Amino acid sequence: MQRVRQMLDEITSSSSSSSDSEGDSNSQPFHAPPGYQLNVISDSEVSETGVSAALRDDSRLTIVVAQLREIIGGDAAQEQLEEVAIAADYDVNRAVNYFFSL
């Protein structure tokens, strides 16, 4: 119990000292606790990953909606087909079941 209190005191004192030096350009960099590994991703990796994932999802959505339109026909609204496709995680069989269960 005493060890927990010491850790809480350390956290509290480090957070108050870090808030005092927020505007300071010489502030200490963040250090992960022992045994904890940070995975650092560059800005370019984030933007490329986000864009490629969005393009993949958009193309999957287009394909599934086209397949749904072939099965269901032209009576369904585009937005409704997109909603069931996304709700079904782009699985055509599940999307058809969702559509007819509405």
N, C-alpha and C positions, 0 to 999 in steps of 0.2 A: 504494500500500500504506500509505503514511503517512497519507493522508487517511482510509482505512478505520479505522486505529488511532485517529485523532482522533475520528471519529464514535463508535466504540465507547467511548472514554473519556468522551465527552459523555453518552452514554446511561447508562453506569454511574454517573457522578457525578450525573446528574439523577434516576436511580432511587433512589440512596442518599439524596439530599437530600429526595426526595418521601416516602420511607419514614420519615424523621425527623420530618416534619411531618404525618403521617397524621391525627392527632387534632386538628390545628390548624384552627380554623374560618377562618383567613385564608390558607389554602393557595391556590396559584395554580390557575386553571382550566386545563383541558386545551386546548392549542392544536394544531391539526393541522399537520403539516409543510407547507412551501410546495408548492403544486400539488396538494394533497389536499383534497377537499371532503367535509365530513361532512354526512350527511343526517339531520337531527334530526326525530324523530317524537314528537308529544305522546302522553301516556298515553292520552288519549281515542281517538286514532287507532289506537293499538295494540289497545286493547280492542275497539273497533268492528270493526276488520279481523279480529281473531281470532275474534270471535263470528260475524260474517257468513260467514267462511270455514268455520267449523265447522258452521253451519246449512246452508250450501250442500252441504258434503260429506255431512252427515246426510241431506238430502233426496235427493241423488244416489244414496246408498247404498240408501235405501228404494225408489226407483224401479227401480234395477237389480236388486235382490233380487226385487221383484215380477215383473219381466220374466223373470228366471231361473226363478222358480217356475212361471210359465206354460209355459216351454219344457221344464223338467226334470220338473216335477210335484211332488207333495207328499212324495216319498220322501227328499229331501235335508233335512238339518238346517239350521236358520236360521243358525247360526254358520258352517257350511261355506259357505253361499251368500254370507254377508258377507265371509268371507275371500277367496274367489275373486273377488268383485266388487272388493274393494280391491286385490288383487294384479293385476287386469286394468285398473287405473286407471279403473274404472267403465265400461268398454267391454263391452257385453253379449256380443258375438261372441267376444272374447278370454276372457271369463269362462266361457262355455259350453265353449270348448276346454280351458281349465284344468280345469274340473269333470270332463270326460270323460277327461282325461289322467291324473287321479289314480288 
